[in-house]
Amino acid sequence: MARKHSKHGPSPVAYDEDEQDAPVAVVPCWLCGRPTGKTVIWHHPVPKSRGGRDVVPMHPICQQTLMVNFTNAELQRHGMDVESLLANPAVRKFVDWVANKEPDFTATTAKKQR
């Protein structure tokens, strides 16, 4: 038998006219510092499998670059310190290359070397 009412109460769908016209706040990418575009990835700097709870905004291409260059154990050691990640030559080269690209820029990244 279907429920007549939602189990969790009514959903708050009321919108103000002022909210619709207000500009959306642009957040910078945690890795490269460029403003994020339409797609924002909420990345765990310390992987969830290693006890990480904090999330940071990133471009999808920036997150892919981290996944290619670091293991979960290495990301756990670096933690929230973005400067230590940028000390990696491959990551620094990527960030310098992507610095002048538009926020929604995407490209294929190198595969993880095993």
C-alpha positions as CSV (number, residue, x, y, z in Angstrom):
1,M,0.0,0.0,0.0
2,A,1.4,3.4,-1.0
3,R,1.9,6.1,1.6
4,K,-0.3,9.2,1.4
5,H,2.4,11.4,2.8
6,S,6.1,11.4,2.6
7,K,7.9,9.5,5.3
8,H,10.3,12.4,6.0
9,G,7.9,15.3,5.8
10,P,7.2,17.8,3.0
11,S,10.1,18.9,0.9
12,P,11.1,22.6,1.1
13,V,10.6,23.7,-2.5
14,A,9.7,27.3,-1.9
15,Y,11.8,29.7,-3.9
16,D,12.1,33.5,-3.5
17,E,12.2,35.5,-6.7
18,D,15.3,37.2,-5.4
19,E,17.2,33.9,-5.0
20,Q,16.6,33.0,-8.7
21,D,18.2,36.2,-9.9
22,A,21.1,36.1,-7.4
23,P,24.5,35.1,-9.0
24,V,25.9,31.8,-7.9
25,A,29.1,32.1,-5.7
26,V,32.1,30.8,-7.7
27,V,34.4,28.7,-5.6
28,P,38.1,28.2,-6.5
29,C,39.5,24.8,-7.2
30,W,41.5,23.4,-4.3
31,L,44.4,22.2,-6.5
32,C,44.8,24.7,-9.3
33,G,43.1,27.8,-7.8
34,R,41.0,28.5,-11.0
35,P,37.3,29.3,-10.6
36,T,35.2,26.2,-10.9
37,G,32.7,25.9,-13.7
38,K,29.4,24.0,-14.1
39,T,30.8,20.7,-12.9
40,V,32.3,20.7,-9.4
41,I,33.7,17.6,-7.8
42,W,33.7,17.4,-4.0
43,H,37.0,15.6,-3.5
44,H,38.2,14.0,-0.2
45,P,41.9,15.1,0.1
46,V,42.3,12.2,2.6
47,P,40.5,9.3,1.0
48,K,37.4,8.0,2.8
49,S,39.0,4.6,3.0
50,R,41.7,6.2,5.1
51,G,39.4,8.0,7.5
52,G,39.0,11.3,5.5
53,R,35.9,13.3,6.1
54,D,36.7,16.8,4.7
55,V,35.8,17.6,1.2
56,V,37.2,20.3,-1.1
57,P,35.9,21.7,-4.5
58,M,37.8,20.6,-7.6
59,H,37.6,20.4,-11.3
60,P,37.1,16.9,-12.6
61,I,40.4,17.1,-14.6
62,C,42.3,18.2,-11.4
63,Q,40.9,15.3,-9.5
64,Q,41.8,12.8,-12.2
65,T,45.4,14.2,-12.2
66,L,45.6,13.5,-8.4
67,M,44.3,10.0,-8.9
68,V,46.8,9.2,-11.6
69,N,49.8,10.5,-9.7
70,F,49.1,9.4,-6.1
71,T,48.0,6.3,-4.2
72,N,45.5,6.5,-1.4
73,A,48.3,6.0,1.1
74,E,50.3,9.0,-0.4
75,L,47.2,11.2,-0.3
76,Q,46.7,10.3,3.3
77,R,50.3,11.3,4.1
78,H,49.8,14.7,2.3
79,G,46.5,15.3,3.9
80,M,45.1,18.9,3.4
81,D,48.5,20.3,2.4
82,V,48.1,21.3,-1.3
83,E,51.6,22.7,-1.4
84,S,53.1,19.3,-0.8
85,L,51.0,17.9,-3.7
86,L,52.2,20.7,-6.0
87,A,55.8,19.8,-5.1
88,N,55.3,16.7,-7.4
89,P,56.8,17.6,-10.8
90,A,54.0,16.0,-12.8
91,V,51.3,17.8,-10.8
92,R,53.1,21.1,-11.0
93,K,53.5,20.7,-14.8
94,F,49.7,20.0,-15.1
95,V,48.7,23.0,-12.9
96,D,51.0,25.3,-15.0
97,W,49.5,23.9,-18.2
98,V,45.9,24.2,-17.1
99,A,46.3,27.6,-15.6
100,N,45.0,29.5,-18.7
101,K,42.2,27.1,-19.6
102,E,38.5,27.9,-19.1
103,P,36.8,26.6,-16.0
104,D,34.9,23.8,-17.8
105,F,37.9,22.6,-19.8
106,T,38.3,18.8,-20.0
107,A,40.9,16.6,-21.6
108,T,42.0,13.0,-21.3
109,T,44.6,12.5,-18.7
110,A,47.4,9.9,-18.6
111,K,46.6,6.5,-17.2
112,K,47.9,5.5,-13.8
113,Q,51.3,3.8,-14.2
114,R,51.6,0.5,-12.4
